[in-house]
Amino acid sequence: MMEIDAKYPIRINRYLSLKNYATRKGADELIKQGLVTINGKIAVLGDKVQENDKVEVNEELRNEIKHRTYLAYNKPAGIVTSLPQGNEKSIEDVTHFPKKVFPIGRLDKDSHGLIILTDDGRITDKLLNPKYIHEKEYVVQVHKEMTPKFLKKMETGVKLDDNYITKPCEVYRMTKNKFRIIITEGKKRQIRRMCLAQGYEVMDLCRIRIMNIQLSDIGEGESRKIKGKMLEVFLEGLGMI
């Protein structure tokens, strides 16, 4: 393990964070679950570690995570998330990973960008159930110049074609016809329907973030492993650790 450049005694959660076991909040969860010991004694929240103390973490949970696959995938436009019809191709049809993985959630055929692929079915409900609040960020281009009224309405709530009113969200103008939007819900084709309800047609829609996972420089049709601290933060945000 890495050496700690800090003054002892150190709170156990900070110690585990500095050792790259978990974030402080994630370390608290490990402690609550009784997975951390100090000199053979089960640690409790608030315990402090001296320089020569022996700190151990039950590796069962960590090993389980290590053996699962989590991928950030950049879905191209024209590819369906799953269940292709006719000549359509799904993500599974165009990807060839060593382990079988499946998409969490959906991104409609005409849209592109970030989708998470995994073999860990435990996170499906945690990420998709509307009772949980997780941010998703998109860049959207519409067919004409946006008015301040359009942007304000997108931000405060839009009545969709089924009379559902969308929750308040964050909207940022990028150019005269392009904006970023951060939502915490995921109705079917929601952003397209929000725009259409105000007379705007979506020309391009790209998801660039799910929680702390960024699309960043992943090429179209390519993927990147979610691992290390990024994975810890992601699973912690889902309440998995």
N, C-alpha and C positions, 0 to 999 in steps of 0.2 A: 504494500500500500504506500501511497504518497506520504511524505512527512508533512506535518502540520506546522505552519508558521503562525502560531497564535499562543497567547499566554494561557497556561493552565491555572485553575480548573476550567473546563469548557462544558457547556450544557450538552447533554447527550445528543440532542437533535442537531445542534450545530456541528458537533464532532462527526456525525454520520454524513452530514452534508459536505463537510470539508474532505471527507474520505471518498466522496462520490458514490456513496451507497444510495442516497435519495436526496430530494429536496428536504428542507426542514419540516414542512408539512407532511411529506411522505414518510420521513423518519418518525414523526409523531404517531403515524398510523402503524408503523412496524412495532413501535413500543407498545401501543395500545393492544396489539395482537399478541403481545408476549413473546415476540421473536428476537428481542435484543437482550443480551446479558452483559453485565459488568462484573468481571472476576467471578463468573459462574452464577451470579445472582441475577434474576430477571429484573431488568430495568423498569423504572416507572418514569412518567413524564416529569421533567424538572431535575432529574438526576444529573450530577456533574461528573466528568471524567478527569482523573489525574493523569499525568504524563505516562506513568508506568502501569496504568490499569490495562487489563485485558478485556477488550470489547469484542463481542462476537454477535453475528447476525445469523439467524436460521436461514440457510440458503435455499430451503425448499421453494419458497415463493419466488425468489430471484431466479432460480434455475428454471422454474416453470415458465417465467417470462422469456428467458433466454432461448428456450426451445420453441417458442411460438414466433410466427412471422408477422411483421407489420410493415406495410409498404405504402409510400406516398406515390400515387400513379397519376400521370398526366394523360387523361382520356382525350383522344382526338374527337373533333366533331364528326358526326356520321356513324359513330360506334355507339351501340346501345349498352346500357349497364348490364342487363341480363335479359333472358327470354326473347331472343331475336325472332322476328317474323319474316317469312319469305326469304329474300336475299340479304337481309340484315346480318350484321356481324356483331357479336357481343364482345365484351372485354376478354372473356375466357377464350374466344375464338382467335384473338389476335395477340394474346400473351402466352408465353411458355415458361412458367416458373418451375423450379425443381420441386416445390411443394404446392399442393392444391390450395389456392386462396380464393376468397370471394369478396365482392365489393360490399362495403357498409354504406347503405343508403343508395341514392340514385343521382344521376345527372343526365338530363334528357338528351336525346339523340343529337339535337342541333347545338347543344352546349358543349363546352370543352373545359379542361382544367382538372383540378385536384379531386381525387377520390381515394379513399383509404381501402386497401386490400389486406385481408388477413385470414388466418385460419383459426382465429380466436372468436368463437361465437358469443362469448360472454360480453363482449363490448357492444353488440348490436343494440340491445335495449338501452344500454347506458348512453349511447350516442344519439339514438333516434327517437326515443320516447319523449313526447312533447312536455312531459312534466319536468324534464331536465333542461337547463338553459345553457346552450353551447353556441358560441359565435361561429358564423360562416361568412366569409367575405368574398365578394364578386366584383368584377369590372364589367360594366355593361355599356354597350354602344347602341343608341337608338337612331331612328331614321331621320330625325329632324332636330333642330336646336331646342334645347330644353328651356322652359320658362321657370322663373323662381317659384311659381305656383305648383308646377309639376314636382319639383324637388321637395318642396315643403310637404306636399301631400304624400309623397313616397315615404317621407320621414315620419309623419304623424299617424299614418294609417290610411289604407285604401280599401274601399268596399269591392270585393271581387264578384265574379259572375254568379256565385252561389250565396251571395249576401254576407259572406264572412269578411270581417274587417281585420286587416293585418295589424300586428302589434307594432308599436313605435320602434324605429330602428335608426341607424346612423347612415347618412347619405352625404357624399362629398363630390362636388363637381370637379371633373378633371379637364374637360374641354367643353366646347359648346354642345356636343352631343354624346359625351361619355362621362360616366360617373362611377364611383365606388359605393357599394352598399354593404352594410354589415347587418345581418339578420340573425335571430335566435330561434326561428321556427322554420319549417320546411314543408309547406303545402305543395302539392304537385304543380310544377311549372309556375311557382308563385311569383317570381320576379317578372316573368313574361306577362302574366295575367295582371299584375299591378300596373305595368306600363300600358298594356292594352286598354285597361279600364279608363285610362286618361288620354287615349288616342295616340299612343306612341307604340311603334313597332320595334321590337328588339332585333337588331342586325347582328350583334355578337354578344355572347355571354360567356365569361370565363370565371370559374371559381379559383381563387388564389389562396384561400386559407380555410382550414377547419381547426378551430381552437388554436393551439400553438403550432400546428403543422402548416408550413408554408409551401406553396408550389415552387417559389424561387426559380432556380435555374434548371429544373427537370425538363428535359426535352419532350416534345410531343410523342406519345406512345412509349415513353420511358418511365422508369420508376427509381425510387431511392429508398433504402431501408430506413425505417424509423427505429432509432436505437439510442443507447446511452441516456444522457440527461433529457434529451428531447422526448424519448419514450417514457421516462419516469414522470415528467411533467404531464404528458398526455394521459397516462393511466391514472395519475393522481387526480387530474381534472375530471375523470370519469368515475372517481370514487373506487377504483380498483385496488389501490394501495394506500 
